[in-house]
């Protein structure tokens, strides 16, 4: 299951989404707003979990 999911993470659209998620997390950290970083990280983890278990990348 992991390898099937992982191979799909190499797509350009997946990478762009991941970059945007990480930028949101970094923004919260860089402006010293932990609540923004926390919300962005929780959202990012939710998306990853959904994609992993549904194989909907």
C-alpha positions in Angstrom: 0.0 0.0 0.0 2.8 2.5 0.9 4.6 2.0 -2.4 1.5 2.5 -4.4 0.8 5.8 -2.5 4.4 6.9 -2.5 4.8 6.6 -6.3 1.8 8.8 -6.8 3.3 11.5 -4.6 5.8 12.2 -7.3 3.3 14.0 -9.5 3.7 17.7 -10.1 0.3 18.6 -8.8 0.9 16.7 -5.5 4.3 18.4 -5.1 2.8 21.9 -5.7 0.1 21.2 -3.1 2.7 20.1 -0.6 4.8 23.2 -1.2 1.8 25.4 -0.6 0.9 23.6 2.6 4.5 23.9 3.8 4.5 27.6 2.9 1.4 28.2 5.1 3.1 26.3 8.0 6.3 28.4 7.6 4.3 31.6 7.4 2.8 31.0 10.8 6.2 30.1 12.3 7.9 33.1 10.7 5.4 35.7 11.9 5.4 34.0 15.4 1.8 33.0 15.2 1.7 29.4 16.5 -2.1 29.1 16.0 -1.6 29.8 12.3 1.2 27.2 12.0 -0.8 24.7 14.0 -3.9 25.1 11.9 -1.9 24.8 8.7 -0.1 21.7 10.0 -3.3 20.0 11.1 -4.8 20.7 7.7 -1.7 19.3 5.9 -1.8 16.1 8.0 -5.5 15.7 7.3 -4.9 15.9 3.6 -2.1 13.4 3.7 -4.1 11.0 5.9 -7.1 11.2 3.5 -4.9 10.7 0.5 -3.1 7.8 2.0 -6.1 5.8 3.2 -8.3 6.6 0.2 -5.4 6.4 -2.3 -6.9 9.6 -3.7 -3.8 11.5 -4.7 
